[in-house]
Amino acid sequence: MGELDRYVIRYGQDDENLTEEVVVTNAQAQAEMSYAISGLDNGIWYFTIQVQDTSGLISEPSDVVSKSVQS
């Protein structure tokens, strides 16, 4: 891949249907970034991430990871 442009984080409560999306721009400056998603309901949430370069090429999604949220 060329120069990093953005990260695309997809998430949801169904690992086969990640319906929510966050796009983090300026990926080159945040190569070791972290990102917190707030407002999640209780339950198990699934996440995947992709990287897009400045030419518009996007990586395959990462393996799905999960996190249990409890208030």
N, C-alpha and C positions, 0 to 999 in steps of 0.2 A: 504494500500500500504506500501511497505517497504521503504527503503532509496530512496530519490529523486535522479534521475539521470539527467533528461533533461525536458525541456518544448518544445512542438511543437506548433508553431503558424501557423495557416493556414489563408490565406486571399485572397480576389479577389473582383471583381466588380459584381459578380453574387452570391447571397447568397446560391444558390443551387449547385454551382460549384466553390469552393475555390481552385484555381489552383496554388497559390503561397504558399511557405512554408519556415519557418525559424526554425532552431533547435538551441535552447539555451542550451548549455551544462553546467555542474557544477551547476545544479539546487539546490543542497543541500546548497551551499554557498550563493545562491541568492534567498532564499525563499520569500523575499519581493521585488523581482526585478521589474524593469520596462524596457521596450524595445521600442526603437523608430525605425520605419520603414520609410526610406526616399525614395525619388524618385517616390512618388505616383502621378499619373496623376489626374487632376481634376475629380470630380465625387464622387459618394458614394462608399465607400469601406466597406467590411464586414470581420469580424475577429472571429476566435474561437481559443481556446487553449486547449491543452491536457498536462497531466503530465505523464512521464514515470519513472518507478522505476528501480533500479539496476538489477532486475530480468527480465526486459524486458516487464513487465506488463504495459499497457497504459490505462489511464482513458478514459471514454467517452468524446467526445468533449463538451466544455462548450456551453451554449446558444450563438447564433450568436449575435454579437453587430455590430453597424455600425458607421461610421464617414464620414461626408461630407468634402471633400478636395477642397479648392479653393485657387488659387494663388493670 
